Amino acid sequence: MIRYETGIKVRYYECDPMGIVHHSNYLRYFECARDEMIESWGYGIEQCQADGITFPVVKAELRFHRPAHMGDTLRVIAEIEELPLAKLVVKQQVLNQKGELCCEGVITLGFLSAETGRPTRCPEKMARIMEAHQL
């Protein structure tokens, strides 16, 4: 398994008039954690794209448990349980500063050839890097 964790402070513009985080922002929080995780491997999204591979979100499942509020400091977790073949499945969570689960989800990314736009396998370089970062 690969696990990554980051912190995010809830900003005013992410909230509704009651100071509660709008549900759409959890997808952004998930993406921040995934991007930082991939960047921490030394093989960021830009490099992957330069190597001819893109990996868009093909499926997003979210379950909301309790609201996050303006000013909260959130812990966002991304976990990869299986090394990818043609898709990358990332389990994610957002917890508030009390450690209470606000939102959990599963994000599935597909690998596409930038040249053809067709599905392809996980790039060998990325697979090796992910294998080296397993816990």
C-alpha positions in Angstrom: 0.0 0.0 0.0 1.0 3.6 -0.7 -0.2 6.3 1.7 0.1 10.0 1.5 -1.2 12.7 3.8 -1.4 16.5 3.5 -3.0 19.4 5.4 -5.4 22.0 4.0 -6.9 25.0 5.7 -10.5 25.7 4.7 -10.8 29.1 3.0 -13.7 31.5 3.0 -14.6 31.1 -0.7 -14.9 27.3 -0.3 -17.9 27.7 2.0 -21.5 28.5 1.7 -23.1 31.4 3.6 -23.3 29.2 6.8 -19.6 28.6 6.8 -19.9 25.0 5.7 -17.6 23.6 3.0 -19.5 23.2 -0.3 -19.6 19.6 -1.3 -17.8 20.2 -4.6 -14.6 21.2 -2.8 -13.9 17.7 -1.5 -13.0 16.7 -5.0 -10.5 19.5 -5.0 -9.1 18.4 -1.7 -8.7 14.9 -3.0 -7.0 16.1 -6.1 -4.5 18.3 -4.0 -3.5 15.2 -2.0 -3.1 13.0 -5.2 -1.1 15.7 -7.0 1.2 16.2 -4.0 1.7 12.5 -3.6 2.7 12.0 -7.2 4.9 15.1 -7.0 6.6 13.6 -3.9 7.7 10.6 -6.0 9.8 12.9 -8.1 7.6 12.2 -11.2 5.0 14.8 -11.3 2.0 15.1 -13.6 3.8 17.4 -16.0 6.6 14.9 -16.5 4.1 12.1 -17.0 2.4 14.2 -19.7 5.8 15.0 -21.3 6.3 11.3 -21.5 3.0 11.0 -23.5 0.6 9.8 -20.8 -2.3 11.5 -19.2 -4.5 10.1 -16.5 -7.9 11.7 -16.2 -10.5 10.9 -13.5 -12.9 8.4 -15.0 -14.9 7.7 -11.9 -15.5 9.5 -8.6 -17.5 8.1 -5.6 -17.9 10.3 -2.5 -19.6 9.7 0.8 -20.2 12.6 3.2 -20.2 12.1 6.9 -20.1 15.5 8.6 -19.4 19.0 7.4 -16.1 20.8 7.4 -16.3 24.5 8.4 -14.5 27.7 7.5 -11.2 27.9 9.3 -10.9 24.1 9.9 -7.5 22.5 9.2 -8.2 19.4 7.3 -6.2 16.2 6.9 -6.5 14.8 3.5 -5.3 11.2 2.9 -4.7 9.3 -0.3 -4.1 5.6 -0.3 -3.3 3.2 -3.2 -3.8 -0.4 -2.2 -2.9 -2.1 -5.6 -0.4 -1.1 -8.2 -2.1 0.0 -11.4 -2.3 -1.8 -14.7 -4.7 0.3 -16.9 -6.3 2.3 -14.1 -5.3 3.8 -10.8 -7.7 3.5 -7.9 -7.1 5.9 -5.0 -9.0 5.7 -1.7 -9.3 9.1 0.0 -10.4 10.7 3.2 -10.9 14.1 4.6 -10.7 14.5 8.4 -11.2 17.6 10.5 -8.8 18.8 13.1 -10.5 16.6 15.7 -9.8 13.5 13.6 -13.5 13.2 12.6 -14.2 11.8 9.2 -15.9 14.5 7.0 -15.8 12.7 3.6 -14.4 9.6 2.1 -14.2 8.5 -1.5 -12.7 6.4 -4.2 -11.3 8.1 -7.3 -10.4 6.0 -10.4 -8.0 7.4 -12.9 -7.4 5.9 -16.3 -4.2 6.1 -18.3 -4.4 7.5 -21.8 -1.9 7.9 -24.6 -1.6 11.7 -25.2 -0.9 10.9 -28.8 -4.0 8.8 -29.6 -6.3 9.5 -26.7 -6.8 5.8 -26.3 -6.5 3.8 -23.0 -3.0 2.4 -22.3 -1.2 0.7 -19.4 0.4 2.5 -16.5 3.7 3.8 -17.7 6.6 1.6 -16.7 8.5 4.4 -15.1 5.5 5.3 -12.9 4.9 1.6 -12.0 8.5 1.3 -10.8 8.3 4.5 -8.7 5.1 3.4 -7.1 6.5 0.0 -6.3 9.4 1.7 -4.6 7.0 3.8 -2.4 4.9 0.9 -1.1 4.7 0.6 2.7 
